[in-house]
């Protein structure tokens, strides 16, 4: 799960850089939406990864 969280974080950062930096031009709106979608995915997978880790370690 933490691997997926890292992937979502990287994609969110790339989409954010393109959307908020103005590099993408016409696709800036789509890049901003993708940034928030992947940011939510990152947080969800991060929480799930930590919850799964606690179940395995018994903490």
PDB file with one MODEL, atoms N, CA, C and O in Angstrom:
MODEL        1
ATOM      1  N   UNK A   1       0.812  -1.194   0.000  1.00  0.00           N
ATOM      2  CA  UNK A   1       0.000   0.000   0.000  1.00  0.00           C
ATOM      3  C   UNK A   1       0.860   1.264   0.000  1.00  0.00           C
ATOM      4  O   UNK A   1       0.512   2.252  -0.648  1.00  0.00           O
ATOM      5  N   UNK A   2       1.960   1.236   0.712  1.00  0.00           N
ATOM      6  CA  UNK A   2       2.802   2.425   0.759  1.00  0.00           C
ATOM      7  C   UNK A   2       3.450   2.701  -0.599  1.00  0.00           C
ATOM      8  O   UNK A   2       3.748   3.849  -0.930  1.00  0.00           O
ATOM      9  N   UNK A   3       3.665   1.646  -1.377  1.00  0.00           N
ATOM     10  CA  UNK A   3       4.202   1.823  -2.731  1.00  0.00           C
ATOM     11  C   UNK A   3       3.208   2.615  -3.580  1.00  0.00           C
ATOM     12  O   UNK A   3       3.594   3.523  -4.316  1.00  0.00           O
ATOM     13  N   UNK A   4       1.927   2.263  -3.470  1.00  0.00           N
ATOM     14  CA  UNK A   4       0.900   2.982  -4.213  1.00  0.00           C
ATOM     15  C   UNK A   4       0.772   4.417  -3.726  1.00  0.00           C
ATOM     16  O   UNK A   4       0.527   5.323  -4.523  1.00  0.00           O
ATOM     17  N   UNK A   5       0.936   4.631  -2.427  1.00  0.00           N
ATOM     18  CA  UNK A   5       0.880   5.987  -1.886  1.00  0.00           C
ATOM     19  C   UNK A   5       1.997   6.837  -2.480  1.00  0.00           C
ATOM     20  O   UNK A   5       1.782   8.002  -2.815  1.00  0.00           O
ATOM     21  N   UNK A   6       3.176   6.265  -2.609  1.00  0.00           N
ATOM     22  CA  UNK A   6       4.301   6.992  -3.191  1.00  0.00           C
ATOM     23  C   UNK A   6       4.052   7.300  -4.667  1.00  0.00           C
ATOM     24  O   UNK A   6       4.367   8.394  -5.136  1.00  0.00           O
ATOM     25  N   UNK A   7       3.494   6.349  -5.392  1.00  0.00           N
ATOM     26  CA  UNK A   7       3.178   6.567  -6.808  1.00  0.00           C
ATOM     27  C   UNK A   7       2.161   7.694  -6.960  1.00  0.00           C
ATOM     28  O   UNK A   7       2.316   8.566  -7.815  1.00  0.00           O
ATOM     29  N   UNK A   8       1.110   7.673  -6.120  1.00  0.00           N
ATOM     30  CA  UNK A   8       0.098   8.722  -6.186  1.00  0.00           C
ATOM     31  C   UNK A   8       0.694  10.078  -5.826  1.00  0.00           C
ATOM     32  O   UNK A   8       0.310  11.092  -6.409  1.00  0.00           O
ATOM     33  N   UNK A   9       1.623  10.112  -4.880  1.00  0.00           N
ATOM     34  CA  UNK A   9       2.255  11.374  -4.492  1.00  0.00           C
ATOM     35  C   UNK A   9       3.070  11.946  -5.647  1.00  0.00           C
ATOM     36  O   UNK A   9       3.020  13.148  -5.907  1.00  0.00           O
ATOM     37  N   UNK A  10       3.811  11.101  -6.330  1.00  0.00           N
ATOM     38  CA  UNK A  10       4.628  11.561  -7.459  1.00  0.00           C
ATOM     39  C   UNK A  10       3.743  12.089  -8.587  1.00  0.00           C
ATOM     40  O   UNK A  10       4.024  13.145  -9.155  1.00  0.00           O
ATOM     41  N   UNK A  11       2.682  11.360  -8.909  1.00  0.00           N
ATOM     42  CA  UNK A  11       1.784  11.806  -9.977  1.00  0.00           C
ATOM     43  C   UNK A  11       1.096  13.113  -9.585  1.00  0.00           C
ATOM     44  O   UNK A  11       0.912  13.995 -10.423  1.00  0.00           O
ATOM     45  N   UNK A  12       0.714  13.238  -8.306  1.00  0.00           N
ATOM     46  CA  UNK A  12       0.084  14.478  -7.841  1.00  0.00           C
ATOM     47  C   UNK A  12       1.048  15.652  -7.950  1.00  0.00           C
ATOM     48  O   UNK A  12       0.646  16.748  -8.341  1.00  0.00           O
ATOM     49  N   UNK A  13       2.306  15.436  -7.611  1.00  0.00           N
ATOM     50  CA  UNK A  13       3.289  16.518  -7.716  1.00  0.00           C
ATOM     51  C   UNK A  13       3.516  16.937  -9.167  1.00  0.00           C
ATOM     52  O   UNK A  13       3.645  18.126  -9.460  1.00  0.00           O
ATOM     53  N   UNK A  14       3.564  15.971 -10.065  1.00  0.00           N
ATOM     54  CA  UNK A  14       3.747  16.288 -11.486  1.00  0.00           C
ATOM     55  C   UNK A  14       2.539  17.056 -12.020  1.00  0.00           C
ATOM     56  O   UNK A  14       2.693  18.062 -12.712  1.00  0.00           O
ATOM     57  N   UNK A  15       1.331  16.574 -11.694  1.00  0.00           N
ATOM     58  CA  UNK A  15       0.121  17.261 -12.149  1.00  0.00           C
ATOM     59  C   UNK A  15       0.033  18.656 -11.544  1.00  0.00           C
ATOM     60  O   UNK A  15      -0.392  19.601 -12.210  1.00  0.00           O
ATOM     61  N   UNK A  16       0.431  18.785 -10.292  1.00  0.00           N
ATOM     62  CA  UNK A  16       0.418  20.095  -9.650  1.00  0.00           C
ATOM     63  C   UNK A  16       1.403  21.053 -10.287  1.00  0.00           C
ATOM     64  O   UNK A  16       1.091  22.226 -10.491  1.00  0.00           O
ATOM     65  N   UNK A  17       2.590  20.561 -10.604  1.00  0.00           N
ATOM     66  CA  UNK A  17       3.599  21.410 -11.242  1.00  0.00           C
ATOM     67  C   UNK A  17       3.127  21.884 -12.613  1.00  0.00           C
ATOM     68  O   UNK A  17       3.339  23.039 -12.985  1.00  0.00           O
ATOM     69  N   UNK A  18       2.493  20.998 -13.355  1.00  0.00           N
ATOM     70  CA  UNK A  18       1.999  21.380 -14.680  1.00  0.00           C
ATOM     71  C   UNK A  18       0.788  22.301 -14.589  1.00  0.00           C
ATOM     72  O   UNK A  18       0.664  23.253 -15.360  1.00  0.00           O
ATOM     73  N   UNK A  19      -0.105  22.013 -13.644  1.00  0.00           N
ATOM     74  CA  UNK A  19      -1.340  22.787 -13.541  1.00  0.00           C
ATOM     75  C   UNK A  19      -1.159  24.143 -12.902  1.00  0.00           C
ATOM     76  O   UNK A  19      -1.653  25.145 -13.418  1.00  0.00           O
ATOM     77  N   UNK A  20      -0.456  24.187 -11.788  1.00  0.00           N
ATOM     78  CA  UNK A  20      -0.303  25.444 -11.067  1.00  0.00           C
ATOM     79  C   UNK A  20       0.871  26.266 -11.590  1.00  0.00           C
ATOM     80  O   UNK A  20       0.935  27.475 -11.367  1.00  0.00           O
ATOM     81  N   UNK A  21       1.791  25.618 -12.277  1.00  0.00           N
ATOM     82  CA  UNK A  21       2.935  26.337 -12.818  1.00  0.00           C
ATOM     83  C   UNK A  21       2.662  26.976 -14.163  1.00  0.00           C
ATOM     84  O   UNK A  21       3.459  27.792 -14.625  1.00  0.00           O
ATOM     85  N   UNK A  22       1.562  26.629 -14.801  1.00  0.00           N
ATOM     86  CA  UNK A  22       1.218  27.221 -16.081  1.00  0.00           C
ATOM     87  C   UNK A  22       1.986  26.641 -17.246  1.00  0.00           C
ATOM     88  O   UNK A  22       1.915  27.173 -18.355  1.00  0.00           O
ATOM     89  N   UNK A  23       2.720  25.560 -17.023  1.00  0.00           N
ATOM     90  CA  UNK A  23       3.515  24.954 -18.093  1.00  0.00           C
ATOM     91  C   UNK A  23       2.606  24.312 -19.141  1.00  0.00           C
ATOM     92  O   UNK A  23       2.891  24.372 -20.337  1.00  0.00           O
ATOM     93  N   UNK A  24       1.523  23.704 -18.691  1.00  0.00           N
ATOM     94  CA  UNK A  24       0.665  22.943 -19.585  1.00  0.00           C
ATOM     95  C   UNK A  24      -0.239  23.828 -20.444  1.00  0.00           C
ATOM     96  O   UNK A  24      -0.805  23.355 -21.430  1.00  0.00           O
ATOM     97  N   UNK A  25      -0.378  25.084 -20.089  1.00  0.00           N
ATOM     98  CA  UNK A  25      -1.177  26.001 -20.896  1.00  0.00           C
ATOM     99  C   UNK A  25      -2.650  25.642 -20.901  1.00  0.00           C
ATOM    100  O   UNK A  25      -3.347  25.849 -19.908  1.00  0.00           O
ATOM    101  N   UNK A  26      -3.128  25.105 -22.020  1.00  0.00           N
ATOM    102  CA  UNK A  26      -4.549  24.803 -22.184  1.00  0.00           C
ATOM    103  C   UNK A  26      -5.019  23.680 -21.269  1.00  0.00           C
ATOM    104  O   UNK A  26      -6.196  23.631 -20.913  1.00  0.00           O
ATOM    105  N   UNK A  27      -4.135  22.789 -20.887  1.00  0.00           N
ATOM    106  CA  UNK A  27      -4.521  21.652 -20.056  1.00  0.00           C
ATOM    107  C   UNK A  27      -4.343  21.936 -18.568  1.00  0.00           C
ATOM    108  O   UNK A  27      -4.362  21.009 -17.759  1.00  0.00           O
ATOM    109  N   UNK A  28      -4.173  23.193 -18.200  1.00  0.00           N
ATOM    110  CA  UNK A  28      -3.930  23.541 -16.797  1.00  0.00           C
ATOM    111  C   UNK A  28      -5.113  23.177 -15.916  1.00  0.00           C
ATOM    112  O   UNK A  28      -4.919  22.721 -14.789  1.00  0.00           O
ATOM    113  N   UNK A  29      -6.319  23.365 -16.395  1.00  0.00           N
ATOM    114  CA  UNK A  29      -7.509  23.022 -15.608  1.00  0.00           C
ATOM    115  C   UNK A  29      -7.584  21.537 -15.320  1.00  0.00           C
ATOM    116  O   UNK A  29      -7.886  21.129 -14.198  1.00  0.00           O
ATOM    117  N   UNK A  30      -7.311  20.736 -16.326  1.00  0.00           N
ATOM    118  CA  UNK A  30      -7.328  19.283 -16.149  1.00  0.00           C
ATOM    119  C   UNK A  30      -6.213  18.856 -15.208  1.00  0.00           C
ATOM    120  O   UNK A  30      -6.411  17.974 -14.372  1.00  0.00           O
ATOM    121  N   UNK A  31      -5.048  19.469 -15.334  1.00  0.00           N
ATOM    122  CA  UNK A  31      -3.923  19.123 -14.465  1.00  0.00           C
ATOM    123  C   UNK A  31      -4.225  19.462 -13.013  1.00  0.00           C
ATOM    124  O   UNK A  31      -3.815  18.731 -12.111  1.00  0.00           O
ATOM    125  N   UNK A  32      -4.934  20.555 -12.774  1.00  0.00           N
ATOM    126  CA  UNK A  32      -5.308  20.921 -11.407  1.00  0.00           C
ATOM    127  C   UNK A  32      -6.282  19.906 -10.820  1.00  0.00           C
ATOM    128  O   UNK A  32      -6.155  19.522  -9.657  1.00  0.00           O
ATOM    129  N   UNK A  33      -7.246  19.472 -11.616  1.00  0.00           N
ATOM    130  CA  UNK A  33      -8.202  18.460 -11.155  1.00  0.00           C
ATOM    131  C   UNK A  33      -7.477  17.156 -10.860  1.00  0.00           C
ATOM    132  O   UNK A  33      -7.722  16.530  -9.828  1.00  0.00           O
ATOM    133  N   UNK A  34      -6.585  16.741 -11.758  1.00  0.00           N
ATOM    134  CA  UNK A  34      -5.822  15.512 -11.543  1.00  0.00           C
ATOM    135  C   UNK A  34      -4.950  15.610 -10.297  1.00  0.00           C
ATOM    136  O   UNK A  34      -4.764  14.619  -9.591  1.00  0.00           O
ATOM    137  N   UNK A  35      -4.416  16.792 -10.022  1.00  0.00           N
ATOM    138  CA  UNK A  35      -3.610  16.989  -8.822  1.00  0.00           C
ATOM    139  C   UNK A  35      -4.413  16.643  -7.580  1.00  0.00           C
ATOM    140  O   UNK A  35      -3.937  15.900  -6.721  1.00  0.00           O
ATOM    141  N   UNK A  36      -5.619  17.168  -7.475  1.00  0.00           N
ATOM    142  CA  UNK A  36      -6.426  16.919  -6.287  1.00  0.00           C
ATOM    143  C   UNK A  36      -6.910  15.472  -6.213  1.00  0.00           C
ATOM    144  O   UNK A  36      -7.002  14.908  -5.122  1.00  0.00           O
ATOM    145  N   UNK A  37      -7.218  14.869  -7.356  1.00  0.00           N
ATOM    146  CA  UNK A  37      -7.634  13.465  -7.361  1.00  0.00           C
ATOM    147  C   UNK A  37      -6.497  12.574  -6.867  1.00  0.00           C
ATOM    148  O   UNK A  37      -6.714  11.714  -6.013  1.00  0.00           O
ATOM    149  N   UNK A  38      -5.304  12.768  -7.387  1.00  0.00           N
ATOM    150  CA  UNK A  38      -4.177  11.941  -6.980  1.00  0.00           C
ATOM    151  C   UNK A  38      -3.708  12.267  -5.571  1.00  0.00           C
ATOM    152  O   UNK A  38      -3.161  11.399  -4.890  1.00  0.00           O
ATOM    153  N   UNK A  39      -3.911  13.493  -5.122  1.00  0.00           N
ATOM    154  CA  UNK A  39      -3.582  13.841  -3.744  1.00  0.00           C
ATOM    155  C   UNK A  39      -4.494  13.098  -2.773  1.00  0.00           C
ATOM    156  O   UNK A  39      -4.031  12.605  -1.744  1.00  0.00           O
ATOM    157  N   UNK A  40      -5.778  13.014  -3.089  1.00  0.00           N
ATOM    158  CA  UNK A  40      -6.711  12.245  -2.261  1.00  0.00           C
ATOM    159  C   UNK A  40      -6.333  10.767  -2.287  1.00  0.00           C
ATOM    160  O   UNK A  40      -6.347  10.104  -1.250  1.00  0.00           O
ATOM    161  N   UNK A  41      -5.995  10.246  -3.470  1.00  0.00           N
ATOM    162  CA  UNK A  41      -5.559   8.851  -3.569  1.00  0.00           C
ATOM    163  C   UNK A  41      -4.321   8.587  -2.737  1.00  0.00           C
ATOM    164  O   UNK A  41      -4.208   7.536  -2.107  1.00  0.00           O
ATOM    165  N   UNK A  42      -3.388   9.532  -2.728  1.00  0.00           N
ATOM    166  CA  UNK A  42      -2.178   9.401  -1.916  1.00  0.00           C
ATOM    167  C   UNK A  42      -2.518   9.290  -0.440  1.00  0.00           C
ATOM    168  O   UNK A  42      -2.001   8.416   0.256  1.00  0.00           O
ATOM    169  N   UNK A  43      -3.382  10.167   0.038  1.00  0.00           N
ATOM    170  CA  UNK A  43      -3.747  10.152   1.459  1.00  0.00           C
ATOM    171  C   UNK A  43      -4.468   8.858   1.818  1.00  0.00           C
ATOM    172  O   UNK A  43      -4.199   8.273   2.867  1.00  0.00           O
ATOM    173  N   UNK A  44      -5.380   8.406   0.961  1.00  0.00           N
ATOM    174  CA  UNK A  44      -6.117   7.168   1.228  1.00  0.00           C
ATOM    175  C   UNK A  44      -5.163   5.985   1.312  1.00  0.00           C
ATOM    176  O   UNK A  44      -5.233   5.205   2.262  1.00  0.00           O
ATOM    177  N   UNK A  45      -4.279   5.839   0.341  1.00  0.00           N
ATOM    178  CA  UNK A  45      -3.353   4.710   0.355  1.00  0.00           C
ATOM    179  C   UNK A  45      -2.332   4.820   1.475  1.00  0.00           C
ATOM    180  O   UNK A  45      -1.877   3.799   1.990  1.00  0.00           O
ATOM    181  N   UNK A  46      -1.966   6.020   1.861  1.00  0.00           N
ATOM    182  CA  UNK A  46      -1.055   6.202   2.982  1.00  0.00           C
ATOM    183  C   UNK A  46      -1.701   5.725   4.279  1.00  0.00           C
ATOM    184  O   UNK A  46      -1.072   5.015   5.063  1.00  0.00           O
ATOM    185  N   UNK A  47      -2.943   6.108   4.503  1.00  0.00           N
ATOM    186  CA  UNK A  47      -3.660   5.674   5.706  1.00  0.00           C
ATOM    187  C   UNK A  47      -3.862   4.162   5.689  1.00  0.00           C
ATOM    188  O   UNK A  47      -3.649   3.499   6.704  1.00  0.00           O
ATOM    189  N   UNK A  48      -4.270   3.612   4.549  1.00  0.00           N
ATOM    190  CA  UNK A  48      -4.467   2.161   4.457  1.00  0.00           C
ATOM    191  C   UNK A  48      -3.161   1.404   4.681  1.00  0.00           C
ATOM    192  O   UNK A  48      -3.155   0.343   5.304  1.00  0.00           O
ATOM    193  N   UNK A  49      -2.062   1.945   4.176  1.00  0.00           N
ATOM    194  CA  UNK A  49      -0.763   1.306   4.368  1.00  0.00           C
ATOM    195  C   UNK A  49      -0.354   1.271   5.824  1.00  0.00           C
ATOM    196  O   UNK A  49       0.161   0.261   6.304  1.00  0.00           O
ATOM    197  N   UNK A  50      -0.578   2.370   6.533  1.00  0.00           N
ATOM    198  CA  UNK A  50      -0.235   2.397   7.950  1.00  0.00           C
ATOM    199  C   UNK A  50      -1.156   1.503   8.767  1.00  0.00           C
ATOM    200  O   UNK A  50      -0.720   0.882   9.737  1.00  0.00           O
ATOM    201  N   UNK A  51      -2.433   1.433   8.381  1.00  0.00           N
ATOM    202  CA  UNK A  51      -3.366   0.560   9.096  1.00  0.00           C
ATOM    203  C   UNK A  51      -2.999  -0.905   8.886  1.00  0.00           C
ATOM    204  O   UNK A  51      -3.073  -1.702   9.821  1.00  0.00           O
ATOM    205  N   UNK A  52      -2.606  -1.264   7.673  1.00  0.00           N
ATOM    206  CA  UNK A  52      -2.205  -2.639   7.393  1.00  0.00           C
ATOM    207  C   UNK A  52      -0.925  -2.975   8.140  1.00  0.00           C
ATOM    208  O   UNK A  52      -0.765  -4.101   8.613  1.00  0.00           O
ATOM    209  N   UNK A  53      -0.017  -2.026   8.252  1.00  0.00           N
ATOM    210  CA  UNK A  53       1.224  -2.243   8.993  1.00  0.00           C
ATOM    211  C   UNK A  53       0.970  -2.473  10.466  1.00  0.00           C
ATOM    212  O   UNK A  53       1.659  -3.276  11.094  1.00  0.00           O
ATOM    213  N   UNK A  54       0.001  -1.788  11.022  1.00  0.00           N
ATOM    214  CA  UNK A  54      -0.329  -1.970  12.437  1.00  0.00           C
ATOM    215  C   UNK A  54      -0.948  -3.336  12.686  1.00  0.00           C
ATOM    216  O   UNK A  54      -0.689  -3.952  13.720  1.00  0.00           O
ATOM    217  N   UNK A  55      -1.769  -3.823  11.747  1.00  0.00           N
ATOM    218  CA  UNK A  55      -2.379  -5.140  11.909  1.00  0.00           C
ATOM    219  C   UNK A  55      -1.315  -6.230  11.889  1.00  0.00           C
ATOM    220  O   UNK A  55      -1.400  -7.197  12.646  1.00  0.00           O
ATOM    221  N   UNK A  56      -0.314  -6.077  11.027  1.00  0.00           N
ATOM    222  CA  UNK A  56       0.734  -7.089  10.907  1.00  0.00           C
ATOM    223  C   UNK A  56       1.615  -7.100  12.145  1.00  0.00           C
ATOM    224  O   UNK A  56       1.968  -8.168  12.646  1.00  0.00           O
ATOM    225  N   UNK A  57       1.974  -5.922  12.643  1.00  0.00           N
ATOM    226  CA  UNK A  57       2.870  -5.856  13.798  1.00  0.00           C
ATOM    227  C   UNK A  57       2.129  -6.033  15.113  1.00  0.00           C
ATOM    228  O   UNK A  57       2.759  -6.255  16.147  1.00  0.00           O
ATOM    229  N   UNK A  58       0.816  -5.941  15.095  1.00  0.00           N
ATOM    230  CA  UNK A  58       0.036  -6.142  16.313  1.00  0.00           C
ATOM    231  C   UNK A  58      -0.047  -4.905  17.182  1.00  0.00           C
ATOM    232  O   UNK A  58      -0.449  -5.004  18.342  1.00  0.00           O
ATOM    233  N   UNK A  59       0.320  -3.736  16.660  1.00  0.00           N
ATOM    234  CA  UNK A  59       0.321  -2.500  17.427  1.00  0.00           C
ATOM    235  C   UNK A  59      -0.927  -1.809  17.306  1.00  0.00           C
ATOM    236  O   UNK A  59      -1.100  -0.740  17.893  1.00  0.00           O
TER     237      UNK A  59
ENDMDL
END
